[in-house]
Amino acid sequence: MQAKEHYLHYISVLYKNENERLMDIIKELPADAKESSMHLIELVEYRGEKKGREEYKKSVVRNLLLKNADIDFICEVAEVSKEYVLEIQKKI
């Protein structure tokens, strides 16, 4: 994570329950700072969502492997490659 993203993450945690206030603060910024702040917020949200989806996918694959599901079935259900499943299988 870059310095700006660390800072933004810190601010978002600080204002966790005050999203409306954080957005008001951003609205008061000069146009160029406002735009870059919103871009960083969107980027952090996107990365968080992507990481969450990846963690969920790993969890599904791992659980199916633990239930002795067929690898081809896991690939189809989780929409992942055989290599991906085999890599997770090595870690179990």
C-alpha positions in Angstrom: 0.0 0.0 0.0 1.3 3.4 -0.9 1.7 6.3 1.6 -1.5 8.0 0.3 -3.4 4.8 0.7 -2.1 4.3 4.2 -3.1 7.8 5.1 -6.6 7.3 3.5 -7.0 4.0 5.3 -6.1 5.7 8.6 -8.6 8.5 8.0 -11.3 6.0 7.0 -10.7 4.0 10.2 -10.7 7.2 12.3 -14.0 8.3 10.7 -15.4 4.8 10.5 -18.7 5.8 12.1 -18.6 9.3 10.6 -18.6 8.6 6.8 -20.9 11.6 6.3 -18.6 13.9 8.1 -15.6 12.5 6.1 -17.4 13.2 2.9 -18.2 16.7 4.0 -14.5 17.3 4.7 -13.6 16.0 1.3 -16.3 18.3 -0.3 -14.6 21.3 1.3 -11.2 20.5 -0.3 -10.0 22.3 -3.5 -11.2 20.6 -6.7 -7.9 18.8 -7.5 -7.5 17.5 -3.9 -11.2 16.5 -3.8 -10.9 14.5 -7.1 -7.7 12.7 -6.0 -9.2 12.0 -2.5 -12.3 10.5 -4.1 -10.2 8.5 -6.5 -8.2 7.0 -3.6 -11.4 6.2 -1.7 -12.7 4.3 -4.7 -9.4 2.5 -5.2 -9.2 1.4 -1.6 -12.8 0.2 -1.7 -12.2 -1.7 -5.0 -9.1 -3.3 -3.6 -10.9 -4.3 -0.4 -13.8 -5.8 -2.4 -11.4 -7.7 -4.6 -9.5 -9.0 -1.6 -12.7 -10.1 0.0 -13.8 -11.9 -3.1 -10.5 -13.6 -3.3 -10.6 -14.7 0.3 -14.1 -16.0 -0.1 -13.1 -18.0 -3.2 -10.1 -19.5 -1.4 -12.4 -20.5 1.5 -14.9 -22.1 -0.9 -12.1 -24.1 -2.6 -10.5 -25.1 0.6 -13.9 -26.3 2.1 -14.7 -28.3 -1.0 -11.2 -29.9 -0.9 -11.8 -30.8 2.8 -15.0 -32.5 1.7 -13.1 -34.5 -0.9 -14.9 -32.9 -3.8 -13.6 -33.6 -7.3 -11.1 -31.1 -8.5 -12.9 -30.6 -11.8 -16.1 -30.0 -9.9 -14.4 -27.4 -7.7 -13.0 -25.6 -10.7 -16.5 -25.4 -12.3 -18.3 -24.3 -9.1 -15.7 -21.8 -7.9 -14.8 -20.6 -11.5 -11.1 -21.2 -10.9 -8.3 -23.0 -12.7 -7.1 -26.4 -11.8 -3.7 -24.9 -10.9 -5.4 -22.6 -8.4 -7.1 -25.5 -6.7 -3.9 -27.6 -6.7 -2.0 -24.7 -5.1 -4.6 -24.4 -2.3 -4.6 -28.2 -1.9 -0.8 -28.1 -1.3 -1.4 -25.8 1.7 -3.9 -28.0 3.4 
